[in-house]
Amino acid sequence: MSENSLQFTWQLVKNTFLKNERTFWRKILEMVLALALERTMSKQRILSSYVCKIYWGHGINGIESASKFYFGKHPSQLSLAESAMLAGLIPAPEHRSPLRDRSSGKTFQARVLKRMVKFGFLDINMALLTVRQPLYVRLRRPEHADELSDASSFSEL
């Protein structure tokens, strides 16, 4: 069981099964449940469940809602550039949102692509080509229009 795999499982348990209280016993229960999930679910299923549950910023939960919110399309239609930008949001979606700071989308997209090259999932030429592509982020929900009005799209800086 790898550390990253267990981290996703732990977060899935925390977000799905438990209340947000900070106690020693809750941490113990998180660990036990995470280990049980690791034994019963495939890593692919855990990761899929995790991205379908997590927070993506701006009141959005789940990858399908995030994909539609940021790009106006289903996750299966996302480009590598768009997918990498979304992956870059995961650790701090509000802080890293390209709707709040136009350069954030490209900055964190580049970091994800760099890690993909480092771990052999992508070659350097494809990563460079991808990071050079403009990103067009769309504001898909009208209730956010006032707070994010001038940041609804951007291209490579």
Order of alpha helices (4+ residues) and beta strands (2+ residues): alpha-alpha-alpha-beta-beta-alpha-alpha-alpha-alpha-alpha-alpha
